[in-house]
């Protein structure tokens, strides 16, 4: 899938792009569009990103919007719902929502900029949450985002990740297919 990082310059210090880029990408690929909203008030924009062609929409538990309301809205629009947490946010923050989620996105760097170093200390949180979902019988995907490369990908997978977001590890290489194959191991 294509992971699309949307940043508002408010929730995160960086600014990327909005709905027009998502709707421009949509007709050019059959890959699912996995939209990661790093927005202060994501509920305001969920419908617009769904209309722009997102297949899954992830919001942050630290944002101003009520996560339950965001998840409900994403599902009402027929999309997969994800909830993300920053490295410093404890696992408990997402626990009340696990039963309603399709995906948990564990940030393995501070959101906002590419090319950062993978934070290994986030792995305990990832493994705890993925174990909890297994025990409770919830079919939740676990995605990791930040600093994923051929050396950190196996660590994330061992700790329960089944979706790996890679930016620099792919786009920093001359041959994207080779880079992706290397990540798959
Ligand atoms: Zn992302």
Backbone and ligand atoms as CSV (ligand in chain L), in Angstrom:
chain,resi,resn,atom,element,x,y,z
A,1,UNK,N,N,0.839,-1.197,0.000
A,1,UNK,CA,C,0.000,0.000,0.000
A,1,UNK,C,C,0.878,1.252,0.000
A,2,UNK,N,N,0.254,2.376,-0.323
A,2,UNK,CA,C,0.990,3.644,-0.259
A,2,UNK,C,C,0.614,4.361,1.033
A,3,UNK,N,N,1.602,4.648,1.843
A,3,UNK,CA,C,1.382,5.355,3.104
A,3,UNK,C,C,1.573,6.847,2.844
A,4,UNK,N,N,0.566,7.621,3.194
A,4,UNK,CA,C,0.570,9.047,2.855
A,4,UNK,C,C,0.544,9.867,4.135
A,5,UNK,N,N,1.627,10.610,4.370
A,5,UNK,CA,C,1.758,11.392,5.595
A,5,UNK,C,C,1.234,12.806,5.391
A,6,UNK,N,N,0.141,13.096,6.069
A,6,UNK,CA,C,-0.471,14.429,5.970
A,6,UNK,C,C,-0.152,15.196,7.255
A,7,UNK,N,N,0.528,16.333,7.121
A,7,UNK,CA,C,0.957,17.119,8.284
A,7,UNK,C,C,0.436,18.545,8.164
A,8,UNK,N,N,-0.004,19.080,9.300
A,8,UNK,CA,C,-0.677,20.378,9.261
A,8,UNK,C,C,0.160,21.550,9.774
A,9,UNK,N,N,1.397,21.291,10.183
A,9,UNK,CA,C,2.225,22.380,10.708
A,9,UNK,C,C,1.782,22.855,12.072
A,10,UNK,N,N,0.862,22.099,12.699
A,10,UNK,CA,C,0.294,22.493,13.988
A,10,UNK,C,C,0.428,21.305,14.959
A,11,UNK,N,N,-0.155,20.175,14.577
A,11,UNK,CA,C,-0.005,18.963,15.387
A,11,UNK,C,C,1.445,18.498,15.343
A,12,UNK,N,N,2.078,18.688,14.204
A,12,UNK,CA,C,3.511,18.435,14.032
A,12,UNK,C,C,4.132,19.697,13.443
A,13,UNK,N,N,5.422,19.916,13.668
A,13,UNK,CA,C,6.011,21.177,13.196
A,13,UNK,C,C,6.138,21.268,11.681
A,14,UNK,N,N,6.000,20.164,10.995
A,14,UNK,CA,C,6.197,20.171,9.544
A,14,UNK,C,C,4.852,20.250,8.815
A,15,UNK,N,N,4.924,20.662,7.561
A,15,UNK,CA,C,3.735,20.838,6.733
A,15,UNK,C,C,3.941,19.996,5.473
A,16,UNK,N,N,2.948,19.174,5.115
A,16,UNK,CA,C,3.144,18.405,3.876
A,16,UNK,C,C,2.103,18.802,2.835
A,17,UNK,N,N,0.983,18.077,2.765
A,17,UNK,CA,C,-0.002,18.359,1.712
A,17,UNK,C,C,-1.352,17.878,2.185
A,18,UNK,N,N,-2.369,18.152,1.372
A,18,UNK,CA,C,-3.722,17.788,1.774
A,18,UNK,C,C,-4.447,16.924,0.757
A,19,UNK,N,N,-5.764,17.102,0.701
A,19,UNK,CA,C,-6.620,16.236,-0.115
A,19,UNK,C,C,-6.281,16.239,-1.616
A,20,UNK,N,N,-5.927,17.389,-2.223
A,20,UNK,CA,C,-5.685,17.365,-3.675
A,20,UNK,C,C,-4.589,16.382,-4.089
A,21,UNK,N,N,-3.582,16.220,-3.233
A,21,UNK,CA,C,-2.506,15.281,-3.574
A,21,UNK,C,C,-3.035,13.850,-3.517
A,22,UNK,N,N,-3.851,13.558,-2.506
A,22,UNK,CA,C,-4.425,12.210,-2.385
A,22,UNK,C,C,-5.327,11.924,-3.595
A,23,UNK,N,N,-6.157,12.886,-3.966
A,23,UNK,CA,C,-7.054,12.627,-5.104
A,23,UNK,C,C,-6.294,12.576,-6.426
A,24,UNK,N,N,-5.107,13.196,-6.496
A,24,UNK,CA,C,-4.291,13.101,-7.719
A,24,UNK,C,C,-3.594,11.747,-7.817
A,25,UNK,N,N,-3.249,11.194,-6.665
A,25,UNK,CA,C,-2.582,9.888,-6.655
A,25,UNK,C,C,-3.594,8.786,-6.988
A,26,UNK,N,N,-4.823,8.952,-6.488
A,26,UNK,CA,C,-5.843,7.891,-6.553
A,26,UNK,C,C,-6.008,7.224,-7.927
A,27,UNK,N,N,-6.193,7.986,-9.007
A,27,UNK,CA,C,-6.411,7.311,-10.298
A,27,UNK,C,C,-5.154,6.667,-10.873
A,28,UNK,N,N,-4.011,6.891,-10.237
A,28,UNK,CA,C,-2.757,6.403,-10.807
A,28,UNK,C,C,-2.252,5.103,-10.206
A,29,UNK,N,N,-3.006,4.537,-9.269
A,29,UNK,CA,C,-2.563,3.281,-8.660
A,29,UNK,C,C,-3.762,2.479,-8.175
A,30,UNK,N,N,-3.579,1.153,-8.180
A,30,UNK,CA,C,-4.602,0.300,-7.590
A,30,UNK,C,C,-4.237,-0.050,-6.150
A,31,UNK,N,N,-3.069,0.399,-5.714
A,31,UNK,CA,C,-2.649,0.126,-4.331
A,31,UNK,C,C,-3.579,0.839,-3.354
A,32,UNK,N,N,-3.852,0.203,-2.199
A,32,UNK,CA,C,-4.620,0.914,-1.172
A,32,UNK,C,C,-3.866,2.163,-0.706
A,33,UNK,N,N,-4.600,3.234,-0.457
A,33,UNK,CA,C,-3.989,4.463,0.055
A,33,UNK,C,C,-4.217,4.523,1.565
A,34,UNK,N,N,-3.117,4.495,2.291
A,34,UNK,CA,C,-3.106,4.431,3.754
A,34,UNK,C,C,-2.755,5.835,4.260
A,35,UNK,N,N,-3.788,6.584,4.630
A,35,UNK,CA,C,-3.585,8.000,4.937
A,35,UNK,C,C,-3.405,8.217,6.440
A,36,UNK,N,N,-2.272,8.782,6.789
A,36,UNK,CA,C,-1.883,9.029,8.179
A,36,UNK,C,C,-2.044,10.521,8.462
A,37,UNK,N,N,-3.103,10.847,9.205
A,37,UNK,CA,C,-3.409,12.257,9.463
A,37,UNK,C,C,-2.703,12.758,10.719
A,38,UNK,N,N,-1.658,13.546,10.526
A,38,UNK,CA,C,-0.992,14.203,11.647
A,38,UNK,C,C,-1.564,15.615,11.742
A,39,UNK,N,N,-2.811,15.657,12.178
A,39,UNK,CA,C,-3.585,16.900,12.206
A,39,UNK,C,C,-4.097,17.155,13.613
A,40,UNK,N,N,-4.172,18.433,13.981
A,40,UNK,CA,C,-4.655,18.800,15.315
A,40,UNK,C,C,-6.124,18.425,15.490
A,41,UNK,N,N,-6.909,18.579,14.431
A,41,UNK,CA,C,-8.348,18.318,14.531
A,41,UNK,C,C,-8.803,17.431,13.377
A,42,UNK,N,N,-8.402,16.149,13.406
A,42,UNK,CA,C,-8.625,15.293,12.235
A,42,UNK,C,C,-10.097,15.099,11.864
A,43,UNK,N,N,-10.992,15.114,12.853
A,43,UNK,CA,C,-12.415,14.842,12.568
A,43,UNK,C,C,-12.952,15.795,11.487
A,44,UNK,N,N,-12.405,16.998,11.487
A,44,UNK,CA,C,-12.824,18.014,10.528
A,44,UNK,C,C,-12.524,17.612,9.074
A,45,UNK,N,N,-11.535,16.747,8.876
A,45,UNK,CA,C,-11.058,16.455,7.518
A,45,UNK,C,C,-11.263,15.017,7.065
A,46,UNK,N,N,-11.776,14.168,7.962
A,46,UNK,CA,C,-11.894,12.738,7.636
A,46,UNK,C,C,-12.729,12.522,6.377
A,47,UNK,N,N,-13.864,13.170,6.301
A,47,UNK,CA,C,-14.752,12.971,5.155
A,47,UNK,C,C,-14.070,13.401,3.849
A,48,UNK,N,N,-13.348,14.504,3.901
A,48,UNK,CA,C,-12.672,15.009,2.706
A,48,UNK,C,C,-11.591,14.024,2.228
A,49,UNK,N,N,-10.869,13.422,3.170
A,49,UNK,CA,C,-9.837,12.452,2.767
A,49,UNK,C,C,-10.473,11.156,2.278
A,50,UNK,N,N,-11.593,10.776,2.844
A,50,UNK,CA,C,-12.306,9.585,2.362
A,50,UNK,C,C,-12.747,9.830,0.919
A,51,UNK,N,N,-13.293,10.997,0.652
A,51,UNK,CA,C,-13.749,11.342,-0.705
A,51,UNK,C,C,-12.572,11.440,-1.680
A,52,UNK,N,N,-11.409,11.856,-1.169
A,52,UNK,CA,C,-10.222,11.992,-2.018
A,52,UNK,C,C,-9.661,10.628,-2.417
A,53,UNK,N,N,-10.118,9.550,-1.744
A,53,UNK,CA,C,-9.702,8.215,-2.174
A,53,UNK,C,C,-8.924,7.404,-1.153
A,54,UNK,N,N,-8.902,7.838,0.096
A,54,UNK,CA,C,-8.208,7.048,1.125
A,54,UNK,C,C,-8.929,5.719,1.329
A,55,UNK,N,N,-8.162,4.655,1.545
A,55,UNK,CA,C,-8.748,3.353,1.893
A,55,UNK,C,C,-8.705,3.126,3.393
A,56,UNK,N,N,-7.648,3.626,4.023
A,56,UNK,CA,C,-7.591,3.578,5.480
A,56,UNK,C,C,-7.173,4.958,5.967
A,57,UNK,N,N,-7.742,5.337,7.101
A,57,UNK,CA,C,-7.460,6.660,7.654
A,57,UNK,C,C,-7.050,6.468,9.107
A,58,UNK,N,N,-5.875,7.020,9.428
A,58,UNK,CA,C,-5.351,6.911,10.792
A,58,UNK,C,C,-5.275,8.298,11.407
A,59,UNK,N,N,-5.800,8.424,12.613
A,59,UNK,CA,C,-5.709,9.690,13.349
A,59,UNK,C,C,-4.853,9.456,14.597
A,60,UNK,N,N,-4.443,10.552,15.227
A,60,UNK,CA,C,-3.620,10.441,16.434
A,60,UNK,C,C,-4.471,10.526,17.691
A,61,UNK,N,N,-4.148,9.672,18.651
A,61,UNK,CA,C,-4.852,9.692,19.934
A,61,UNK,C,C,-4.556,10.994,20.687
A,62,UNK,N,N,-3.423,11.645,20.368
A,62,UNK,CA,C,-3.045,12.888,21.059
A,62,UNK,C,C,-3.717,14.117,20.456
A,63,UNK,N,N,-4.388,13.959,19.296
A,63,UNK,CA,C,-5.012,15.108,18.630
A,63,UNK,C,C,-6.194,15.616,19.457
A,64,UNK,N,N,-6.741,16.757,19.057
A,64,UNK,CA,C,-7.851,17.360,19.811
A,64,UNK,C,C,-9.176,16.618,19.618
A,65,UNK,N,N,-9.305,15.894,18.493
A,65,UNK,CA,C,-10.572,15.202,18.227
A,65,UNK,C,C,-10.766,14.032,19.178
A,66,UNK,N,N,-12.019,13.684,19.437
A,66,UNK,CA,C,-12.333,12.506,20.233
A,66,UNK,C,C,-12.054,11.260,19.374
A,67,UNK,N,N,-11.143,10.383,19.813
A,67,UNK,CA,C,-10.802,9.212,18.986
A,67,UNK,C,C,-12.015,8.355,18.651
A,68,UNK,N,N,-12.929,8.188,19.604
A,68,UNK,CA,C,-14.113,7.345,19.352
A,68,UNK,C,C,-14.962,7.929,18.221
A,69,UNK,N,N,-15.097,9.238,18.236
A,69,UNK,CA,C,-15.871,9.919,17.196
A,69,UNK,C,C,-15.182,9.783,15.831
A,70,UNK,N,N,-13.856,9.913,15.847
A,70,UNK,CA,C,-13.089,9.789,14.601
A,70,UNK,C,C,-13.234,8.380,14.024
A,71,UNK,N,N,-13.091,7.372,14.874
A,71,UNK,CA,C,-13.183,5.969,14.423
A,71,UNK,C,C,-14.571,5.695,13.846
A,72,UNK,N,N,-15.573,6.185,14.547
A,72,UNK,CA,C,-16.959,5.973,14.111
A,72,UNK,C,C,-17.186,6.620,12.737
A,73,UNK,N,N,-16.650,7.805,12.587
A,73,UNK,CA,C,-16.819,8.532,11.328
A,73,UNK,C,C,-16.106,7.835,10.171
A,74,UNK,N,N,-14.898,7.351,10.431
A,74,UNK,CA,C,-14.124,6.645,9.390
A,74,UNK,C,C,-14.893,5.394,8.952
A,75,UNK,N,N,-15.426,4.655,9.908
A,75,UNK,CA,C,-16.180,3.440,9.584
A,75,UNK,C,C,-17.477,3.757,8.842
A,76,UNK,N,N,-18.122,4.815,9.243
A,76,UNK,CA,C,-19.369,5.216,8.576
A,76,UNK,C,C,-19.112,5.510,7.095
A,77,UNK,N,N,-17.900,5.978,6.788
A,77,UNK,CA,C,-17.541,6.291,5.405
A,77,UNK,C,C,-17.020,5.052,4.670
A,78,UNK,N,N,-17.046,3.906,5.361
A,78,UNK,CA,C,-16.641,2.647,4.737
A,78,UNK,C,C,-15.148,2.443,4.628
A,79,UNK,N,N,-14.381,3.128,5.466
A,79,UNK,CA,C,-12.915,3.013,5.403
A,79,UNK,C,C,-12.385,2.290,6.636
A,80,UNK,N,N,-11.145,1.835,6.522
A,80,UNK,CA,C,-10.491,1.195,7.666
A,80,UNK,C,C,-9.961,2.279,8.610
A,81,UNK,N,N,-10.150,2.048,9.908
A,81,UNK,CA,C,-9.778,3.064,10.898
A,81,UNK,C,C,-8.529,2.666,11.674
A,82,UNK,N,N,-7.609,3.622,11.754
A,82,UNK,CA,C,-6.386,3.418,12.534
A,82,UNK,C,C,-6.245,4.494,13.594
A,83,UNK,N,N,-5.557,4.124,14.661
A,83,UNK,CA,C,-5.255,5.102,15.709
A,83,UNK,C,C,-3.761,5.025,15.956
A,84,UNK,N,N,-3.124,6.205,16.003
A,84,UNK,CA,C,-1.672,6.247,16.150
A,84,UNK,C,C,-1.277,6.873,17.470
A,85,UNK,N,N,-0.118,6.458,17.953
A,85,UNK,CA,C,0.412,7.097,19.152
A,85,UNK,C,C,1.884,7.414,18.969
A,86,UNK,N,N,2.261,8.581,19.508
A,86,UNK,CA,C,3.641,9.065,19.426
A,86,UNK,C,C,4.520,8.243,20.365
A,87,UNK,N,N,5.845,8.328,20.201
A,87,UNK,CA,C,6.738,7.524,21.053
A,87,UNK,C,C,6.525,7.739,22.554
A,88,UNK,N,N,6.205,8.966,22.956
A,88,UNK,CA,C,6.077,9.245,24.382
A,88,UNK,C,C,4.707,8.927,24.974
A,89,UNK,N,N,3.765,8.521,24.143
A,89,UNK,CA,C,2.397,8.264,24.617
A,89,UNK,C,C,2.278,6.819,25.092
A,90,UNK,N,N,1.761,6.613,26.312
A,90,UNK,CA,C,1.680,5.242,26.820
A,90,UNK,C,C,0.637,4.400,26.086
A,91,UNK,N,N,0.850,3.095,26.097
A,91,UNK,CA,C,-0.034,2.140,25.423
A,91,UNK,C,C,-1.482,2.287,25.887
A,92,UNK,N,N,-1.651,2.599,27.179
A,92,UNK,CA,C,-3.006,2.686,27.758
A,92,UNK,C,C,-3.882,3.685,27.014
A,93,UNK,N,N,-3.271,4.680,26.387
A,93,UNK,CA,C,-4.047,5.719,25.700
A,93,UNK,C,C,-4.928,5.126,24.598
A,94,UNK,N,N,-4.474,4.039,23.952
A,94,UNK,CA,C,-5.266,3.472,22.854
A,94,UNK,C,C,-6.107,2.268,23.293
A,95,UNK,N,N,-5.850,1.760,24.497
A,95,UNK,CA,C,-6.548,0.541,24.953
A,95,UNK,C,C,-8.079,0.633,24.877
A,96,UNK,N,N,-8.700,1.756,25.269
A,96,UNK,CA,C,-10.166,1.793,25.231
A,96,UNK,C,C,-10.741,1.632,23.823
A,97,UNK,N,N,-9.918,1.842,22.800
A,97,UNK,CA,C,-10.422,1.856,21.420
A,97,UNK,C,C,-10.074,0.588,20.642
A,98,UNK,N,N,-9.279,-0.290,21.229
A,98,UNK,CA,C,-8.764,-1.443,20.478
A,98,UNK,C,C,-9.865,-2.268,19.814
A,99,UNK,N,N,-10.957,-2.469,20.516
A,99,UNK,CA,C,-12.011,-3.353,19.982
A,99,UNK,C,C,-12.669,-2.768,18.726
A,100,UNK,N,N,-12.551,-1.463,18.526
A,100,UNK,CA,C,-13.189,-0.811,17.382
A,100,UNK,C,C,-12.212,-0.535,16.232
A,101,UNK,N,N,-10.944,-0.845,16.440
A,101,UNK,CA,C,-9.930,-0.443,15.460
A,101,UNK,C,C,-9.581,-1.536,14.455
A,102,UNK,N,N,-9.210,-1.102,13.255
A,102,UNK,CA,C,-8.644,-2.025,12.270
A,102,UNK,C,C,-7.131,-2.031,12.373
A,103,UNK,N,N,-6.574,-0.927,12.885
A,103,UNK,CA,C,-5.121,-0.808,12.892
A,103,UNK,C,C,-4.650,0.115,14.026
A,104,UNK,N,N,-3.503,-0.239,14.588
A,104,UNK,CA,C,-2.810,0.655,15.517
A,104,UNK,C,C,-1.489,1.014,14.853
A,105,UNK,N,N,-1.194,2.303,14.815
A,105,UNK,CA,C,0.068,2.773,14.222
A,105,UNK,C,C,0.972,3.256,15.351
A,106,UNK,N,N,2.007,2.484,15.608
A,106,UNK,CA,C,2.973,2.845,16.650
A,106,UNK,C,C,4.088,3.649,15.987
A,107,UNK,N,N,4.168,4.935,16.352
A,107,UNK,CA,C,5.234,5.782,15.805
A,107,UNK,C,C,6.557,5.362,16.437
A,108,UNK,N,N,7.526,5.070,15.584
A,108,UNK,CA,C,8.839,4.651,16.064
A,108,UNK,C,C,9.865,5.782,15.954
A,109,UNK,N,N,9.382,6.982,15.598
A,109,UNK,CA,C,10.132,8.240,15.713
A,109,UNK,C,C,9.104,9.305,16.101
A,110,UNK,N,N,9.579,10.500,16.467
A,110,UNK,CA,C,8.647,11.610,16.688
A,110,UNK,C,C,8.059,11.998,15.332
A,111,UNK,N,N,6.729,12.071,15.201
A,111,UNK,CA,C,6.176,12.378,13.885
A,111,UNK,C,C,6.555,13.778,13.425
A,112,UNK,N,N,6.726,13.931,12.142
A,112,UNK,CA,C,6.976,15.263,11.590
A,112,UNK,C,C,8.035,15.307,10.505
A,113,UNK,N,N,9.062,14.484,10.625
A,113,UNK,CA,C,10.144,14.554,9.641
A,113,UNK,C,C,10.637,13.160,9.266
A,114,UNK,N,N,11.014,13.009,8.000
A,114,UNK,CA,C,11.590,11.753,7.540
A,114,UNK,C,C,13.039,11.637,7.961
A,115,UNK,N,N,13.585,10.452,7.772
A,115,UNK,CA,C,15.022,10.249,7.961
A,115,UNK,C,C,15.498,10.173,9.397
A,116,UNK,N,N,14.561,9.997,10.352
A,116,UNK,CA,C,14.989,9.922,11.756
A,116,UNK,C,C,15.370,8.497,12.147
A,117,UNK,N,N,16.072,8.411,13.294
A,117,UNK,CA,C,16.547,7.111,13.780
A,117,UNK,C,C,15.433,6.393,14.550
A,118,UNK,N,N,15.285,5.117,14.267
A,118,UNK,CA,C,14.322,4.219,14.910
A,118,UNK,C,C,14.514,4.225,16.436
A,119,UNK,N,N,13.395,4.399,17.165
A,119,UNK,CA,C,13.479,4.414,18.636
A,119,UNK,C,C,13.090,3.032,19.182
A,120,UNK,N,N,14.102,2.267,19.550
A,120,UNK,CA,C,13.897,0.893,20.011
A,120,UNK,C,C,13.022,0.788,21.250
A,121,UNK,N,N,12.995,1.861,22.043
A,121,UNK,CA,C,12.207,1.825,23.289
A,121,UNK,C,C,10.696,1.757,23.030
A,122,UNK,N,N,10.279,1.988,21.788
A,122,UNK,CA,C,8.841,1.892,21.479
A,122,UNK,C,C,8.393,0.435,21.290
A,123,UNK,N,N,9.352,-0.485,21.231
A,123,UNK,CA,C,9.017,-1.884,20.931
A,123,UNK,C,C,8.248,-2.581,22.042
A,124,UNK,N,N,8.519,-2.159,23.280
A,124,UNK,CA,C,7.812,-2.772,24.408
A,124,UNK,C,C,6.310,-2.455,24.319
A,125,UNK,N,N,6.030,-1.213,23.953
A,125,UNK,CA,C,4.645,-0.776,23.794
A,125,UNK,C,C,3.960,-1.561,22.668
A,126,UNK,N,N,4.675,-1.704,21.558
A,126,UNK,CA,C,4.146,-2.448,20.415
A,126,UNK,C,C,3.837,-3.892,20.806
A,127,UNK,N,N,4.790,-4.552,21.442
A,127,UNK,CA,C,4.573,-5.975,21.768
A,127,UNK,C,C,3.466,-6.120,22.803
A,128,UNK,N,N,3.382,-5.187,23.758
A,128,UNK,CA,C,2.323,-5.249,24.767
A,128,UNK,C,C,0.945,-5.110,24.142
A,129,UNK,N,N,0.814,-4.152,23.225
A,129,UNK,CA,C,-0.488,-3.923,22.585
A,129,UNK,C,C,-0.863,-5.073,21.654
A,130,UNK,N,N,0.100,-5.589,20.929
A,130,UNK,CA,C,-0.239,-6.670,19.992
A,130,UNK,C,C,-0.584,-7.940,20.767
A,131,UNK,N,N,0.102,-8.183,21.890
A,131,UNK,CA,C,-0.239,-9.345,22.730
A,131,UNK,C,C,-1.650,-9.206,23.294
A,132,UNK,N,N,-1.937,-8.006,23.755
A,132,UNK,CA,C,-3.259,-7.747,24.340
A,132,UNK,C,C,-4.373,-8.027,23.322
A,133,UNK,N,N,-4.181,-7.574,22.083
A,133,UNK,CA,C,-5.191,-7.813,21.040
A,133,UNK,C,C,-5.330,-9.294,20.739
A,134,UNK,N,N,-4.207,-9.999,20.727
A,134,UNK,CA,C,-4.243,-11.450,20.489
A,134,UNK,C,C,-5.037,-12.145,21.582
A,135,UNK,N,N,-4.762,-11.772,22.818
A,135,UNK,CA,C,-5.440,-12.387,23.964
A,135,UNK,C,C,-6.938,-12.120,23.926
A,136,UNK,N,N,-7.294,-10.905,23.501
A,136,UNK,CA,C,-8.710,-10.528,23.483
A,136,UNK,C,C,-9.413,-10.966,22.195
A,137,UNK,N,N,-8.631,-11.498,21.250
A,137,UNK,CA,C,-9.211,-11.970,19.989
A,137,UNK,C,C,-9.583,-10.852,19.034
A,138,UNK,N,N,-8.926,-9.708,19.144
A,138,UNK,CA,C,-9.190,-8.591,18.232
A,138,UNK,C,C,-8.259,-8.699,17.024
A,139,UNK,N,N,-8.835,-8.595,15.826
A,139,UNK,CA,C,-8.030,-8.662,14.599
A,139,UNK,C,C,-7.551,-7.256,14.235
A,140,UNK,N,N,-6.505,-6.814,14.879
A,140,UNK,CA,C,-5.980,-5.463,14.654
A,140,UNK,C,C,-4.611,-5.571,13.985
A,141,UNK,N,N,-4.421,-4.801,12.916
A,141,UNK,CA,C,-3.098,-4.727,12.299
A,141,UNK,C,C,-2.223,-3.791,13.120
A,142,UNK,N,N,-0.942,-4.103,13.156
A,142,UNK,CA,C,0.011,-3.231,13.849
A,142,UNK,C,C,1.024,-2.698,12.847
A,143,UNK,N,N,0.998,-1.381,12.726
A,143,UNK,CA,C,1.848,-0.690,11.760
A,143,UNK,C,C,2.920,0.091,12.519
A,144,UNK,N,N,4.120,0.102,11.978
A,144,UNK,CA,C,5.193,0.918,12.555
A,144,UNK,C,C,5.638,1.939,11.514
A,145,UNK,N,N,6.021,3.110,11.980
A,145,UNK,CA,C,6.305,4.236,11.090
A,145,UNK,C,C,7.466,5.037,11.668
A,146,UNK,N,N,8.582,5.041,10.951
A,146,UNK,CA,C,9.725,5.852,11.360
A,146,UNK,C,C,10.984,5.025,11.561
A,147,UNK,N,N,12.005,5.323,10.748
A,147,UNK,CA,C,13.297,4.660,10.921
A,147,UNK,C,C,13.308,3.187,10.554
A,148,UNK,N,N,12.317,2.764,9.745
A,148,UNK,CA,C,12.276,1.350,9.348
A,148,UNK,C,C,13.227,1.126,8.159
A,149,UNK,N,N,14.158,0.209,8.356
A,149,UNK,CA,C,15.107,-0.160,7.300
A,149,UNK,C,C,15.405,-1.659,7.453
A,150,UNK,N,N,16.272,-2.220,6.612
A,150,UNK,CA,C,16.487,-3.672,6.708
A,150,UNK,C,C,16.999,-4.143,8.079
A,151,UNK,N,N,17.596,-3.256,8.864
A,151,UNK,CA,C,18.079,-3.694,10.181
A,151,UNK,C,C,17.005,-3.572,11.264
A,152,UNK,N,N,16.097,-2.606,11.147
A,152,UNK,CA,C,15.070,-2.427,12.189
A,152,UNK,C,C,13.771,-3.175,11.856
A,153,UNK,N,N,13.521,-3.471,10.585
A,153,UNK,CA,C,12.273,-4.156,10.192
A,153,UNK,C,C,12.090,-5.484,10.954
A,154,UNK,N,N,13.127,-6.342,11.039
A,154,UNK,CA,C,12.928,-7.609,11.760
A,154,UNK,C,C,12.602,-7.405,13.241
A,155,UNK,N,N,13.142,-6.356,13.836
A,155,UNK,CA,C,12.872,-6.075,15.263
A,155,UNK,C,C,11.394,-5.732,15.430
A,156,UNK,N,N,10.878,-4.879,14.536
A,156,UNK,CA,C,9.466,-4.485,14.606
A,156,UNK,C,C,8.563,-5.699,14.395
A,157,UNK,N,N,8.915,-6.551,13.450
A,157,UNK,CA,C,8.094,-7.747,13.172
A,157,UNK,C,C,8.103,-8.693,14.373
A,158,UNK,N,N,9.280,-8.879,14.967
A,158,UNK,CA,C,9.368,-9.752,16.158
A,158,UNK,C,C,8.481,-9.236,17.286
A,159,UNK,N,N,8.273,-7.928,17.321
A,159,UNK,CA,C,7.476,-7.329,18.401
A,159,UNK,C,C,6.005,-7.163,18.022
A,160,UNK,N,N,5.601,-7.710,16.878
A,160,UNK,CA,C,4.169,-7.750,16.561
A,160,UNK,C,C,3.723,-6.908,15.384
A,161,UNK,N,N,4.633,-6.167,14.739
A,161,UNK,CA,C,4.221,-5.352,13.589
A,161,UNK,C,C,3.968,-6.244,12.374
A,162,UNK,N,N,2.909,-5.960,11.631
A,162,UNK,CA,C,2.693,-6.664,10.365
A,162,UNK,C,C,2.587,-5.704,9.186
A,163,UNK,N,N,2.645,-4.397,9.459
A,163,UNK,CA,C,2.704,-3.400,8.386
A,163,UNK,C,C,3.870,-2.465,8.694
A,164,UNK,N,N,4.794,-2.374,7.747
A,164,UNK,CA,C,5.996,-1.562,7.954
A,164,UNK,C,C,5.972,-0.385,6.992
A,165,UNK,N,N,6.058,0.812,7.533
A,165,UNK,CA,C,6.141,2.012,6.696
A,165,UNK,C,C,7.614,2.312,6.463
A,166,UNK,N,N,7.986,2.472,5.211
A,166,UNK,CA,C,9.374,2.823,4.914
A,166,UNK,C,C,9.411,4.018,3.979
A,167,UNK,N,N,10.178,5.015,4.331
A,167,UNK,CA,C,10.349,6.196,3.496
A,167,UNK,C,C,11.756,6.207,2.926
A,168,UNK,N,N,12.685,6.697,3.737
A,168,UNK,CA,C,14.079,6.829,3.284
A,168,UNK,C,C,14.678,5.502,2.833
A,169,UNK,N,N,14.269,4.397,3.489
A,169,UNK,CA,C,14.850,3.082,3.151
A,169,UNK,C,C,14.475,2.645,1.735
A,170,UNK,N,N,13.409,3.233,1.191
A,170,UNK,CA,C,13.018,2.925,-0.190
A,170,UNK,C,C,13.459,4.066,-1.113
A,171,UNK,N,N,13.005,5.276,-0.785
A,171,UNK,CA,C,13.219,6.398,-1.703
A,171,UNK,C,C,14.658,6.914,-1.701
A,172,UNK,N,N,15.426,6.483,-0.711
A,172,UNK,CA,C,16.837,6.861,-0.678
A,172,UNK,C,C,17.713,5.897,-1.461
A,173,UNK,N,N,17.086,4.868,-2.039
A,173,UNK,CA,C,17.833,3.854,-2.787
A,173,UNK,C,C,17.606,4.041,-4.291
A,174,UNK,N,N,18.595,3.664,-5.101
A,174,UNK,CA,C,18.420,3.854,-6.552
A,174,UNK,C,C,17.326,2.948,-7.136
A,175,UNK,N,N,17.172,1.728,-6.607
A,175,UNK,CA,C,16.192,0.780,-7.149
A,175,UNK,C,C,15.162,0.455,-6.070
A,176,UNK,N,N,13.940,1.005,-6.227
A,176,UNK,CA,C,12.910,0.842,-5.190
A,176,UNK,C,C,12.520,-0.626,-5.001
A,177,UNK,N,N,12.452,-1.375,-6.105
A,177,UNK,CA,C,12.040,-2.791,-6.013
A,177,UNK,C,C,13.041,-3.577,-5.175
A,178,UNK,N,N,14.309,-3.320,-5.394
A,178,UNK,CA,C,15.367,-3.996,-4.617
A,178,UNK,C,C,15.266,-3.607,-3.157
A,179,UNK,N,N,15.037,-2.316,-2.912
A,179,UNK,CA,C,14.942,-1.828,-1.527
A,179,UNK,C,C,13.764,-2.472,-0.804
A,180,UNK,N,N,12.628,-2.608,-1.492
A,180,UNK,CA,C,11.427,-3.212,-0.875
A,180,UNK,C,C,11.678,-4.708,-0.618
A,181,UNK,N,N,12.310,-5.370,-1.575
A,181,UNK,CA,C,12.615,-6.802,-1.399
A,181,UNK,C,C,13.533,-7.000,-0.193
A,182,UNK,N,N,14.470,-6.100,-0.020
A,182,UNK,CA,C,15.415,-6.183,1.094
A,182,UNK,C,C,14.659,-6.033,2.437
A,183,UNK,N,N,13.670,-5.148,2.456
A,183,UNK,CA,C,12.868,-4.966,3.691
A,183,UNK,C,C,12.037,-6.204,3.993
A,184,UNK,N,N,11.569,-6.873,2.926
A,184,UNK,CA,C,10.750,-8.081,3.149
A,184,UNK,C,C,11.608,-9.241,3.622
A,185,UNK,N,N,12.906,-9.151,3.422
A,185,UNK,CA,C,13.852,-10.129,3.944
A,185,UNK,C,C,13.948,-11.390,3.143
L,1,ZN,ZN,ZN,3.119,8.071,8.635
